Amino acid sequence: MVTVRFAPSPTGYLHLGSARTALFNWLHARHTGGRFLIRVEDTDKVRSDVRYLEEILSDLRWLGLDWDGELLFQSRRFPLYRQKAEELVGGGKAYREGEAILFRVEKGRTVEYDDLIHGRISVRTDDIKDQVLIKSDGSPSYNFACVVDDAEMAITDILRGDDHISNTPKQILFYEAFGLTPPRFGHMPLILGPDGAKLSKRHGGVSVEEYRKEGYLPEALVNHLILLGWYPGEEHEVLTLEEAARMFEIGRMGDVQAKFDLQKLRWLNAAHIMKKTPADLLPLVKEHLVAGGVALAGATDEHLLRLIDLYQIRLKTLRDFVEMTDCFFRDDYAVEEAGKKKYLDKPENLENLRILADRLEALASFTAASVEVACRQLAEERGLKPAALIHPARMAVSGQTSGAGLFEMMELLGKEKVLKRLRGVVP
């Protein structure tokens, strides 16, 4: 059975690169009917924090990545690592140097393996110095702890970043020393920023948590990460985690570095938002409204659902909804100054708005359809194009020069609020 693992270090938040590593391991396991395990590499007692582990696990769940079995903690296995290192000392394959234990690397050899992504890789042992197994403080080295744990967890395939390629021949030497068959290794090219440099803060957020707070759906972030190293074809560019698991083949992973594209992520996010119903989006939208300081005390779910339906097609992120609908939740909404000057500084526009307010007040039924009829009739009477009335009206009731359909907006704002705002801009 294929068994893979994801091994986060709880010394910080879940980075996009680490999330992609977890994702491809999960896809490989689920596609093959195998197991996806989690090992917590918390040997750094100073920097490791349970708070970070909780965040990492929360982000994995948010992305839709479940795991099999219990978590394995390296910090609880120090006696085992020492025992295994002592076995190598007893066999003449390692030696003590003070409080530390080092592995004796045989020179003049070539370590070779078939990388699942890059193909055949060869390394001369002359280029590898003796390796630390147990440090002088009693903690294990990264490479040694990995081998001990991967062997005990029966890991068959190891998928990780290219930055681990130099570790692999060292780990293979440890497997050989224990008389074990190494797992299969696959090294994924690292994620780069749009400029080809290593992904960093200047390219935008680098942690999953940041994109979560920005209003990206987990489906979209997963979708984009999948495309950074594996391409299922243009007809499958927008896909779900379940669809990807059915289609995934590790042999089709690319061996060139992939660039994180924020604009592509925004496009994918908009596509996944459109695949949801307003009811699906309601709890997510509420969460972002509250985070944005919007008071929801007087907003019913019915009203919010209608608002979501009106703006859903315009959203790139859920945070966009908070900004776009500001005028529906308070009267001190932001106003575009350029739009105000263009549309509300002309006396003829203000006179038109005054008359429009009177016409709307006389309506027996305040619906988008009745408002539109009144507006277009007034424009015709005054020899105007409808846009000459619609743009100033939109500016007066929303403070924005663009947005959803004006007449639908007016219906949701309600007659009283619309009249108040139209008349509020008229001296």
DAMO-V917749 format. One record per pair of residues at least 6 apart in sequence whose C-alpha atoms are under 6 Angstrom apart, sorted by the first residue. I is the first residue (numbers start at 1). J is the second residue. Records with the same first field share a line. If there is no record, write none. Layout:
# DAMO-V917749
I->J / J
This chain:
# DAMO-V917749
1->34
2->34 / 156
3->34 / 35 / 155 / 156
4->36 / 155 / 157
5->36 / 37 / 38
6->22 / 38
7->38 / 39 / 40
8->40 / 41
9->41 / 42
10->48 / 49 / 52 / 53
11->47 / 48
12->52
13->52
14->56 / 207 / 208
15->206 / 207
16->206 / 207 / 208
20->225
21->160
26->36
27->245
29->35 / 36
31->245 / 246
36->67 / 68
37->67 / 68
38->71
39->71 / 72
40->72 / 73
41->74
42->48 / 74 / 75
43->75
63->218
88->94
89->95
93->104
94->102 / 103 / 104
95->101 / 102
99->136
100->134 / 135 / 136
101->133 / 134
102->131 / 132 / 133
103->130 / 131
104->130
105->130
107->125 / 126
108->126
109->124 / 125
110->123 / 124 / 125
111->122 / 123
112->121 / 122
113->120 / 121
114->120
115->185 / 186
116->186
117->186 / 255
133->140 / 141 / 144
134->140 / 141
143->171
156->183
157->183 / 184 / 185
158->185
159->186 / 187
160->187 / 188
161->187 / 188
162->187 / 188 / 189
175->182
189->256 / 257
190->257
191->258 / 259
192->198 / 199 / 259 / 260
193->199 / 203 / 259 / 260
194->259
215->317 / 318 / 319
216->317
220->268 / 269
224->265
228->258
229->253 / 254
230->253 / 254
266->316
270->315 / 316
278->305 / 308 / 309
289->322
326->333
327->333 / 398
335->399
336->399 / 400
339->401
343->392
350->426
357->419
367->411
368->407 / 408 / 411
372->407
376->386
379->386
395->401
396->422
397->421
